[in-house]
Amino acid sequence: MEERSVVTWTALFTGYANEGLVANAKVMFDRMPERDVVSWNSMAAAFAQNGDLPLAKQAFDSIPEQNVVSWNAIVTAYAENGQLHDALDLFHKMPERRMVSWNAVVSAHANCGDVESANILFDRMPQWTLLASTAMIARDVVAWNAMISLYGQNGLVEEASRAFRRLPVSERNLVSWTAMVAAYAQNGHSKQAMQTFQQLELEGVEADEICFKTVLGCCSHAGQVDVACYCFTSMVGDHGIAPSKCHYWSILDALGRSGRLGECEELMGSMPFSPDEVARGSALAACKNDSDMERANRIGNQLLETDPDSAPAYVLMANLFSAAVGAN
C-alpha cells in the first residue's frame, strides 16, 4: 500500500474528530509518521470543539512553529467556552492579531454581558482598510452585531441604535437587523421595533425562521404583543414560513402576559398541533394573574385530559382556586 501523506493522515483524523470521535482522532494523530502545522492546528481545534480545553492547550503548546491560525484557534476556543480570563491572556500574548481573534474576545465578553470590557476591546479594534471612510466600516460585522445585542440586553437602547446606525447598510446582515429589532422590543419600544422590522423588509433582507424565533421570544418576554402579532402575521403571510411550536408558544405567552386571554385560548384551539403542558401552563398562569377562573378551569381540564399525570397542572389549578378562595 502506498505510504500515506501528511494530508491524508490529517484528513483521516479530522474525519473522526468531526464525528465527535476525538479518542479515535487522537490515535490516528499519534500514529502519524510526521506532522506539519496544519495537522497540529487540526488536532488542537478538534479538542477545542469537543470542549476539552486542557488537551487543546496541550496540543497548541506542542506545535513547533505556531502560526496565526494556531493562535486564532486557541483564543477562539477559550472565548467560546466562556474562559474569558484565559482567552484574554492568550489574546494579549498573540504576536499577530487578526479579525477572527478580535471578534472572538469581543463577542465572548458581549455574550457574558460585560459591557465595560466589551466596549474597551471594541474601541481598540484596529482599522484594516484604508478605503473605509470611518472606523465603523473597518470593524467586522460580527463584532458590531455582538455589541448591538449586548446593548439591547442591558437596556442601552440608544447605544444599540447608535451602533446600528453607524454600521453601513451595505454591511448589515440578518443578524444585525434581528439584534436591533430585539433591542427595541425587549425594552418596550414597540413602535421602533415594528418600524425597524418593516425597514428590514424594505431593504430586501430575507428574514428566516431563527430571526422570527428571536424577535418573537423577545416580544413575548417584554409583553410586546402588538409587535409579536405583527411579526407572526408577516412570517406566515409575507415570508411563507410555517410557524413552529416555538413561534406559537411565544405568541401565546405574549397574549397571556397582556391579558388578551380570549385570543390566547382561541389560538390554542386553532393551532395545527395540540398545545403541550408548557403552552397550557402559560395560559393558566395568565388566567391566575387576570383572575379569570372560568377560563382557567376550562384550560386546566383540557390539560388534564391531555396529560392526566401532569403534576404542574394540578399545582397550578390548586394555586388558582386557593387564590380565588382567598380573594373571596
RAVEN-V670202 format. One record per backbone hydrogen bond with DSSP energy under -0.5 kcal/mol. CO is the residue of the C=O (numbers start at 1). NH is the residue of the N-H. Records with the same first field share a line. If there is no record, write none. Layout:
CO: NH, NH
This chain:
5: 9
6: 10
7: 11
8: 12
9: 13
10: 14
11: 15
12: 16
13: 17
14: 18
15: 19
16: 19, 21
17: 20
20: 22
21: 25
22: 26
23: 27
24: 28
25: 29
26: 30
27: 31
28: 32
29: 32
36: 40
37: 41
38: 42
39: 43
40: 44
41: 45
42: 46
43: 47
44: 48
45: 49
46: 50
47: 52
48: 51
51: 53
52: 56
53: 57
54: 58
55: 59
56: 60
57: 61
58: 62
59: 63
60: 63
67: 71
68: 72
69: 73
70: 74
71: 75
72: 76
73: 77
74: 78
75: 79
76: 80
77: 81
78: 83
79: 82
82: 84
83: 87
84: 88
85: 89
86: 90
87: 91
88: 92
89: 93
90: 94
91: 94
98: 102
99: 103
100: 104
101: 105
102: 106
103: 107
104: 108
105: 109
106: 110
107: 111
108: 112
109: 114
110: 113
113: 115
114: 118
115: 119
116: 120
117: 121
118: 122
119: 123
120: 124
121: 125
122: 125
126: 128
129: 132
134: 137, 138
135: 139
140: 143, 144
141: 145
142: 146
143: 147
144: 148
145: 149
146: 150
147: 151
148: 152
149: 153
150: 154
151: 154, 156
152: 155
155: 157
156: 160
157: 161
158: 162
159: 163
160: 164
161: 165
162: 166
163: 167
164: 167
166: 168
168: 171, 172
169: 172
173: 177
174: 178
175: 179
176: 180
177: 181
178: 182
179: 183
180: 184
181: 185
182: 186
183: 187
184: 187, 189
185: 188
188: 190
189: 193
190: 194
191: 195
192: 196
193: 197
194: 198
195: 199
196: 200
197: 201
198: 202
199: 203
200: 205
201: 204
205: 207
208: 212
209: 213
210: 214
211: 215
212: 216
213: 217
214: 218
215: 219
216: 220
217: 221
218: 222
219: 223, 224
220: 223
223: 225
224: 228
225: 229
226: 230
227: 231
228: 232
229: 233
230: 234
231: 235
232: 236
233: 237
234: 238, 239
235: 241
236: 240
240: 242
244: 248
245: 249
246: 250
247: 251
248: 252
249: 253
250: 254
251: 255
252: 256
253: 257
254: 258
255: 260
256: 259
259: 261
260: 264
261: 265
262: 266
263: 267
264: 268
265: 269
266: 270
267: 270, 271
276: 280
277: 281
278: 282
279: 283
280: 284
281: 285
282: 286
283: 287
284: 288
285: 289
286: 290
287: 291, 292
288: 291
291: 293
292: 296
293: 297
294: 298
295: 299
296: 300
297: 301
298: 302
299: 303
300: 304
301: 305
302: 306
303: 307
307: 310
309: 311
310: 314
311: 315
312: 316
313: 317
314: 318
315: 319
316: 320
317: 321
318: 322
319: 323
320: 324
321: 325
322: 326
323: 327
324: 328
